[in-house]
Amino acid sequence: MARGLGLVQVYTGDGKGKTTAALGLATRAAGQGLRVLFLQFLKGYPRCGEHRAMERCQLFEIVQPNRGSAFRLNPEQLREQALAVLARARAVLQSGEYDLLVLDEVLTACKVGALQTKEILDLIDRRGAGVELVLTGRGAPPEVLAVADLATEMRLLKHPYEKGIKARKGIEY
């Protein structure tokens, strides 16, 4: 376990950059020898740029249990899938195997009703000592913000999508 780890970080808001910020932090941590796992809750496209980059340099593992868009699932399937990823996160947090765990889009999973705020708070409470935990996604519940050690809000000012520009390979995915 690295010295000084064990804080909870939140990247939230309607702006672009939450996952990107978490990937940057994960890369920095891995570069310093920390053991990193990046779990993605709602994303299901394993050929994104970050997946390809990690295949090449193998700094850390990005796990994407879902296949395709989770938003195509009915509410029961979405909850079942989110709970399975949450169970894996719980096991990782208590295993001592990793120094940094990123739960990408876990807050969005909460916002859309696939997870409950109390389940996220319970995960935070039961994490192993010395494991840095990063939570990303839109709509962070106030209760999660209250227990976070660091909270950053990405605020949308402008986005190319407003001009009809679709997601671009290498930039948005």
Secondary structure, DSSP 8 states (H G I E B T S, - for coil): --TT---EEEEESSSS-HHHHHHHHHHHHHHTT--EEEEESS---TTSHHHHHHHHH-SSEEE----S-GGGS-HHHHHHHHHHHHHHHHHHHHHS--SEEEEETHHHHHHTTSS-HHHHHHHHHT--TT-EEEEE-SS--HHHHHH-SEEEE---S--GGGGT----TTTT-
